[in-house]
Amino acid sequence: MKDKSPSIQEWRDLYEAAMEFREIECWNWVWDSDIFGVQNPINDEIGYCCVMGRAGEHFALAVYLGTEGLEEYLKIRSGEIDSYSIDALHVQKCLMASFEDRRFLQKEDFQVTKTLELKFRGHNSWPLFRSYRPGYCPWYLTSEEAKYLTMALDQAIDVSLRFKNNPKMLTPPVKSRYLVRVPKKEKDGLGWRNEWLEPHPLEKVEIIAKPIDVDRLEKIKRMFSQRQGVWEIDFSYFPQPVKEKGERPYYPYVIFCVEHYSYFILDSHLVKPIEFVSEFAEQFLKLVEDIKSLPQEILVKRKETFKLLQPITSRLGIKLTNVKRLMALEEAQTSMFKFLTERKT
């Protein structure tokens, strides 16, 4: 079912909230580390608000959705995820209201401002609203997202103005808790109260390897009894999105396999993220059968890759090693992505 687009009134409310947020310029006294929450009255999910702009570069309110969104933001901010890496572009789960130059808007954005008879001039003056989801292109808001982002902007204005007069108001009484604006129904509409809440435990998705074809593995083991060389195997998001009719554009995974010493690319394979687990083992076995060879050792750096390969390598007698860096693979990956980017431009 296609998500409903915002109504004209919902757009009007959102733009009014964004313009008021921009007018107070709260990034002059709020840092991006001053995080506070706003609970969504529709689904009770807490969005963690981050005011951006203190450095004078990117002016925005980002609302990181749930514990997952908050955790990924904190990883980027702490440096655990390199903010300039390919993966950093695809792990964010948030709604964002930013203020951009005119050239960054798309025709869909101009259509809304034209309908609302809004005009903006100058540097960083055009409101831009986007939804970010892991593995997907930044996309236009749905009706529900627009309504919630409007509330978040309103509450960000309220919290920021009070924080200006009381810089200690976001300091938690207990470590790991955040000030959250919680909605409450009142006779004349929706009211808000403050609560200090700890984020819900993160629901981690366990990667479960597909049951292996034992007969196929035994056949491969008999055919290629000699093992030679060291392979590096990893996966990452592909830098160019794929768009299917009627769907939000997504970034597929690319599975890389590179020879450790020669830096020779043995295989690269695109796969939909939703099909990644089932495709991973199949692609590895297909590679082995095609090149008629087995390595002595395989190097991986992600625990997900280790879990997917371990049932296979243990039966085939291949040493599987976790390392921090995959030098050959990273160089091959960088070269390929650079070529694709230059060709596109």
N, C-alpha and C positions, 0 to 999 in steps of 0.2 A: 504494500500500500504506500503510495507516494505521500511524503510529509506535506502538511498544509503550510502554505506560505503565509507570512504575516499580512494582516488586513491593513488598509490605509491608516486606520486609527492606531493600530499597534505600531506601525512605522512612525507615525507622528509622535506618539508617546516616547518611543525609543530615541528619536532624534532630539526631542526636547530635553530628555534626561542627559544625553551625551553632551549637548551644547552647554547645559548648566554645569556639568562636570568639568568641561574644558575651561569654562569661564573662571572657576575658582582656582584653577592651576594648583591643585593640592600636591602635585609632585615637587613643589618648591619646599615642602616641609615633611612629606611622607617618603620614606625609602621603600625600595622593593622588598625589603626584609620585614616590613611592618604588615604582616599578614593578618587578615581577619576574615571571618566566614559570614555567609548569608545563606540561610536555609530556604530551599525552594518549597513554597507552600503546596505545590502540586504533588511532588513525589518525596518530600522530606530530605532530598539529597542536599548536602552542604557544598556550596561553591566557595573556594578560598580565594579571596580577592587580593590582587597584587597591583599596586599603583606604580606605573612605570613612567620615567621621565626625569628623574633627579639628575641624571647624567647629561640631560639636554639633547638627547639623540632620538629616542623613541617614546612618544607620549601615548599612554594607553591605560586602560583598565583591563587586566586579564582576570578571568574568573575560572580557576582550576577546579574541575568537577570531581567531587568525591575524593576519597583517600588516594585513589590511583592518580588522579590529576595532580594532587598536592605532592605525592611522593616523587613523581617524575620532575616536577618543577624544582624541588629541593635537591635532587640529584644533579640537575644542570647547574643550579646556583652554587653548589658545593664543589663542582668540578668533577664529580664522579662520572658524569656524562659530559664529554667535551662539547661545549656549546657551539663549536664550529664543525662538528662531525655530521655526517649524513644522518646518523640515527637520531641526533638531537632534533632534527627537523620533523621527525615522524613519531615521537613518543608523547607529544603534548596532547592533553585532553582538556580543552578549555573553550570558553567563549571569550571573544575579545572585541572591545570597542577601542579603536585607535584613531589617531588624527594624522592624516597623511597629506602629501601633495596630490594635486589633481591627477597626475599621470598614473597613480597607483590604482585608481578606481576603474571598474569595468562598466560596460554599458548597462548592466542590470542595476548597478548602484546609481548611475545617472538618471535612469528611468524613475527611480523612487524619489530622488531629490526634485526632479522636474514635476512629478505629480504633486509633491508637497509644496511646490513653489519655493524651494529653499536655494539660496545662493551662498557660496563661500569663496573667499579670496585670501590669498596669502599662503605662506609656508606653514605646513602642518595644520591646516585649517579644515580639511574635509573629513568628516566622520566616516569610518569604515568599520563594518561589522562582519565578523567571520566566526565560523565554528571550526574548531580543530579537533580531529579524532586521530588516534594512532593509526598510521598506515594509509590515511586518506588525505586528499588535497584539502587545504583550507576552503570552506564552502559557505554558501549563503545560508542565512538563518531560517529556521522553521518558525512557525507561529509561537510554539511553546518556548523556543529558545529566545525569541525576541522579547516575549513578556517577562521571562526570568532575567534577562540581561538588563531590561529597564529597571526592574526592582533592585538588582545588584548595583546599578549606577546610582539610584536614589539613596541606597543605604551607604554606598561609598562616600557620597557627598556628606551625609550625616556624620558618619564615623570620622572622616577626615577633618571636618570643621571642629569637632569636639577634641580630636587628637591634637590639633594645633594649640589649643588652650591647655591640654593636659597630656603631655608627651608620654606619661607613664600608663595611660589608660589601656594600652595593648600589651603591657607586661603581665604575663600570666601569674596567678597566685600559686599555681602548681605547674611544674615543668611538663611540656608536651601538650598543654591545652591552649586553645585559641578562643578569643572572644568571637562569639557567633551571634548574629542578629537573627532571632527566632521569631517567626510570624505568629500572631494570635488574632483570632477573629473577634471583631468588636461590632457593636451595633451600627456604627457609621462607616464600616469598612475593615481594612486590615491594619492592625497595630503591630508594633515590634518591641521586643525586649532583648536585653543582653543576657547571654549565658556563656559560661566558660566550659567548653566541651573538648573532649579528646577525640581525634579522628577515629572512625571505626577501623577495626583491624582490616588490613589489606587482604582482599580475596585473591590469592595467587592462583593462576591457572597452571596446573601441572601438565607438563608435556609427557604424554604417554606414547611410547613407541608402538607402532603398528606390529601385530603378531608377525613373526618372521616365517618365511617359507623354508623350513628346515631342509627339505629335499633339494631345493635350489642351492642353498648354501653348501650342502655336502657335495653337490656336483661341481660347484665352483672350486671348492677346496681340493677336489681330486684333479681337476683340469689344470689348476695353476698352483702346484705344490711349492714352486720356488717363489720367494718373496724378495723384492729388491726396491730400494729407494725409500724416501720419506715424503709423504703428502701432507699438505696443509688444506684443511677444509673449514669453511665458514659460510655464513649467509648474512645478507644485509638488505636494506631496502634499495630498490633500483631508483636512480635519480629522476627518471621520467615517468609520469603517471600514465595509466591506462584508463580509457573511458569506454564503458559499455553503454549501449542505448538505455536511456532512462535512469541510469545509475550515477551515483556520486563517483568521480574519478578516484582511483586508488593507486597506491604504489605497490607493485609486486615485489616479492623477494627474489633476489638472485643468489643462487647457490654456486659458490666458487670451489674449485679444486685445483691446487697449484703444486707443482713439484718443488720441494723445499730447496734443493741445491741449484737447479737450473733455472728456477723462476718460470718454468714453462707452464702455461695454462692448460691443464688437462681437460677441464670442463667448466662451462658456465651455463646455468639453466634458470630461466624465469618461471616462477610459479605464483599462483594466487596465495596470499597469506592463509586463507581458510583451508587450502589444500596442501599446505606446506608439510605437515607431519606425515601424511600418507605418501607424498611425493618424494620426500627426502631419501628414505631407504631405497625406494625403487630406482631413483636416479643414480645412487651410488652403485648399486648392483649392475645397472645397465652400463655404467662407465667401465666397471671391471670386466664385464663380458665383451665390451666393444674393443678395449685396448689389450685384452687378454693378459692381464698382469695384476698382481697384488703387491701392495707395499709392505715393507717390514714394519713401518710405524706410521701412524697418523697423528698430526698435531692439531689441536683445537683450542679455542680460547673461551668459548661459551659453554656453560653447563648444559644448555639445551641441546647443543650439537653432541656433546658427550653422551647424553642420555639416549639420543636417537641412534648413535653409532655403536654404543657399547654392546648391545645384544648381537650385533653382526660381527664386530671385530673379535669378540671373545670366542665365537665359534670358528672364525677363520684363522685364529692364531695370530692376529695383528695387534701389535702394541698400540694402545691408545693413550695419548699424553695430553694433559692440560697445560697450556703455556699462557703467558701474559700477552705476548706479541706474536703475530704471524707475519714476519717481515716480507716474505715472497708474495704472499697473498695480498697483503695491504698495498704493495707496490703495483701489482697487476690490477687490483681494484681501482686504485687512484688513476692509473693510466687509462683504463677503459672509460671511467666516468668523465675524465677530463676530455677525452676524445668525443664522447657523446655531447657534452656541454658545448664544446667548440663548434661541433658540426651543427648544432641547433641554432647557434648565434650567427 
